[in-house]
Amino acid sequence: MHPMNTLANKALEKYVDDHTSLQDEVLRKLERETYLKVTQAHMVSGHLQGQLLTILARSMNAKRILEIGTFTGYSGICLARGLSEGGKLYTLEVNEELEEMIRKYFEEAKLSDKLDLRFGNALDILPEIDDTLDLVFIDADKGNYDKYFELVIDKVRTGGLIIADNVIWKGKVYDENANDKKTQVIRDFNKKVQDDPRVENVFLPIRDGLLIACKK
């Protein structure tokens, strides 16, 4: 069972949402259009997680952010809003059919000048990004989380963050009866980060789980 499926947690989710800075009209429209037009719309980051990403990026005075998995652009807009003056967001997406929606909402958010949108296999694109990164947000195919982590960690500055989404995996990671391949991949990734001497980390039960690793 997903941790947000109980009545008590639904009430908590609403209370938390009500006490988080309001979602603006651009993000409301983007979220609405995603649910109307895009399959697997539940993958959109949403209000609480998006606001956290903005605050983390802003608090770091981030100049270079990398996002693996753009989807329709919600989390990318939130990350880009936290960039300092002259900052850049590299964001990688495999589905080129989403380009029009992504660019439209970055334009509405007045963030097009910060956007470096690239389409293709992230494993092929990541070696081409020769920049020092302040923050990396991983929210793509779960089977490659380990590879993504290894490809970006040397690009991240000391004190920079690597954030991985969906690490609760609908509650399956702590369900002893869930032994499917994808669940085990996420468990293995979570343990890898926990044991990695290159980072210190915190696991947050926000939405489907965020694992935040700070590079030492």
C-alpha positions as CSV (number, residue, x, y, z in Angstrom):
1,M,0.0,0.0,0.0
2,H,1.2,3.5,-0.9
3,P,2.0,5.4,2.3
4,M,-0.4,8.2,1.3
5,N,-3.4,5.9,0.9
6,T,-4.7,6.0,4.4
7,L,-7.3,8.5,5.5
8,A,-4.9,9.9,8.2
9,N,-2.2,10.5,5.7
10,K,-4.6,12.1,3.3
11,A,-5.5,14.6,6.0
12,L,-1.8,15.1,6.8
13,E,-1.0,15.6,3.1
14,K,-3.7,18.3,2.9
15,Y,-2.5,20.1,6.0
16,V,1.1,20.1,4.8
17,D,0.0,21.3,1.4
18,D,-2.1,24.1,3.0
19,H,1.0,25.3,5.0
20,T,3.4,25.4,2.0
21,S,3.8,28.5,-0.2
22,L,1.1,28.5,-2.8
23,Q,1.5,26.9,-6.2
24,D,1.4,29.7,-8.8
25,E,-0.7,29.8,-11.9
26,V,2.0,28.5,-14.3
27,L,2.5,25.4,-12.3
28,R,-1.2,24.9,-11.8
29,K,-1.8,25.0,-15.6
30,L,1.1,22.7,-16.3
31,E,-0.1,20.2,-13.8
32,R,-3.6,20.3,-15.1
33,E,-2.5,19.9,-18.7
34,T,-0.2,17.0,-17.8
35,Y,-3.1,15.1,-16.3
36,L,-5.4,15.9,-19.3
37,K,-3.0,15.0,-22.0
38,V,-0.1,12.9,-20.9
39,T,0.0,9.2,-19.9
40,Q,1.5,8.4,-16.5
41,A,0.6,11.9,-15.4
42,H,1.2,10.9,-11.7
43,M,4.9,11.2,-12.4
44,V,4.6,15.0,-12.3
45,S,6.5,16.3,-9.2
46,G,3.6,18.3,-7.7
47,H,3.4,21.2,-5.3
48,L,5.2,20.1,-2.1
49,Q,8.1,18.4,-3.8
50,G,8.5,21.2,-6.3
51,Q,8.6,23.9,-3.6
52,L,11.3,21.9,-1.8
53,L,13.4,21.7,-4.9
54,T,13.1,25.5,-5.4
55,I,14.1,26.2,-1.8
56,L,17.1,23.8,-1.9
57,A,18.4,25.2,-5.1
58,R,17.9,28.8,-3.9
59,S,19.5,28.2,-0.5
60,M,22.6,26.8,-2.3
61,N,22.9,29.8,-4.6
62,A,23.0,27.2,-7.3
63,K,24.5,28.1,-10.7
64,R,24.4,24.8,-12.5
65,I,21.7,22.2,-12.0
66,L,21.2,18.9,-13.8
67,E,17.9,17.1,-14.0
68,I,17.7,13.5,-15.3
69,G,14.1,13.0,-16.4
70,T,12.3,16.2,-17.5
71,F,8.8,14.7,-18.1
72,T,6.5,17.8,-18.7
73,G,8.8,20.3,-17.0
74,Y,7.2,20.8,-13.6
75,S,10.3,19.9,-11.5
76,G,12.5,21.6,-14.0
77,I,10.7,24.9,-13.6
78,C,10.9,24.6,-9.8
79,L,14.7,23.9,-10.0
80,A,15.3,26.7,-12.5
81,R,13.4,29.2,-10.2
82,G,16.1,28.5,-7.6
83,L,19.0,29.3,-9.8
84,S,21.1,32.3,-9.2
85,E,21.6,35.1,-11.8
86,G,23.1,33.6,-15.0
87,G,22.4,30.1,-13.9
88,K,21.7,27.1,-16.1
89,L,19.5,24.0,-15.9
90,Y,20.6,21.0,-17.9
91,T,17.6,18.7,-18.2
92,L,17.5,15.4,-20.0
93,E,14.4,13.7,-21.4
94,V,13.9,10.6,-23.6
95,N,10.5,11.5,-25.0
96,E,10.8,14.1,-27.7
97,E,7.0,14.3,-28.0
98,L,7.0,16.4,-24.7
99,E,9.2,19.1,-26.1
100,E,6.4,21.5,-27.1
101,M,4.8,21.4,-23.6
102,I,8.1,21.7,-21.8
103,R,9.2,24.8,-23.8
104,K,5.8,26.4,-23.6
105,Y,5.7,26.4,-19.9
106,F,9.3,27.4,-19.4
107,E,8.4,30.4,-21.7
108,E,5.4,31.2,-19.6
109,A,7.5,31.0,-16.4
110,K,10.1,33.3,-18.1
111,L,12.8,30.8,-17.6
112,S,13.7,29.9,-21.2
113,D,17.0,31.6,-20.9
114,K,18.1,29.2,-18.2
115,L,17.0,26.0,-20.0
116,D,19.4,23.6,-21.7
117,L,17.0,20.8,-22.8
118,R,18.5,17.7,-24.3
119,F,16.7,14.6,-25.7
120,G,18.0,11.1,-25.9
121,N,19.4,8.4,-23.6
122,A,20.8,10.0,-20.5
123,L,23.6,7.5,-20.3
124,D,24.9,8.8,-23.6
125,I,24.3,12.5,-22.8
126,L,25.8,12.7,-19.3
127,P,29.4,12.2,-20.4
128,E,29.0,15.2,-22.7
129,I,28.1,17.6,-19.9
130,D,31.4,19.1,-18.9
131,D,30.5,21.4,-16.0
132,T,30.6,21.6,-12.3
133,L,27.2,21.0,-10.8
134,D,25.6,22.3,-7.6
135,L,22.6,20.0,-7.7
136,V,21.5,16.9,-9.5
137,F,17.9,15.7,-9.5
138,I,17.4,12.0,-10.6
139,D,13.9,11.1,-11.6
140,A,14.1,8.8,-14.6
141,D,14.2,5.0,-15.2
142,K,14.8,3.4,-11.9
143,G,17.0,0.6,-13.3
144,N,19.8,3.1,-14.1
145,Y,19.8,5.1,-10.8
146,D,23.1,3.5,-9.8
147,K,24.7,4.3,-13.2
148,Y,23.4,7.9,-13.1
149,F,24.8,8.4,-9.6
150,E,28.2,7.2,-10.7
151,L,28.2,9.3,-13.9
152,V,27.4,12.6,-12.0
153,I,29.1,12.3,-8.7
154,D,32.5,13.5,-10.0
155,K,30.8,16.5,-11.6
156,V,29.2,17.6,-8.4
157,R,31.1,20.1,-6.3
158,T,31.9,19.5,-2.6
159,G,28.8,20.4,-0.7
160,G,26.6,19.8,-3.8
161,L,23.5,17.7,-3.7
162,I,22.3,14.6,-5.6
163,I,18.6,14.0,-5.1
164,A,16.9,10.8,-6.1
165,D,13.1,10.6,-6.4
166,N,10.7,7.6,-5.9
167,V,12.9,5.9,-3.4
168,I,10.0,4.7,-1.3
169,W,8.6,3.1,-4.4
170,K,4.9,3.1,-3.4
171,G,5.8,1.7,0.0
172,K,7.3,-1.5,-1.5
173,V,10.9,-0.9,-0.3
174,Y,10.0,-1.6,3.3
175,D,7.4,-4.3,2.5
176,E,9.0,-7.7,3.2
177,N,6.5,-9.3,0.8
178,A,7.5,-7.1,-2.2
179,N,10.3,-8.9,-4.0
180,D,9.9,-7.8,-7.6
181,K,12.9,-6.7,-9.6
182,K,12.2,-3.0,-9.7
183,T,11.7,-2.9,-5.9
184,Q,15.0,-4.7,-5.3
185,V,16.8,-2.2,-7.6
186,I,15.5,0.7,-5.5
187,R,16.4,-1.1,-2.3
188,D,19.9,-1.7,-3.6
189,F,20.3,1.9,-4.7
190,N,19.2,3.2,-1.3
191,K,21.7,0.9,0.5
192,K,24.4,1.9,-1.9
193,V,24.0,5.6,-1.1
194,Q,23.7,4.8,2.6
195,D,27.0,3.0,2.5
196,D,28.9,5.4,0.2
197,P,31.7,7.2,2.0
198,R,31.7,10.0,-0.6
199,V,28.4,11.4,0.7
200,E,26.3,12.0,3.7
201,N,22.6,11.6,3.2
202,V,19.0,12.0,4.5
203,F,15.9,10.0,3.4
204,L,12.7,12.1,3.3
205,P,9.2,10.5,3.1
206,I,7.9,13.2,0.8
207,R,5.4,11.9,-1.8
208,D,7.1,8.7,-3.0
209,G,10.3,9.4,-1.2
210,L,13.4,11.6,-1.8
211,L,17.0,10.5,-1.0
212,I,19.3,13.5,-0.6
213,A,23.0,13.0,-0.7
214,C,25.5,15.8,0.0
215,K,28.9,15.3,-1.5
216,K,31.8,15.4,1.0
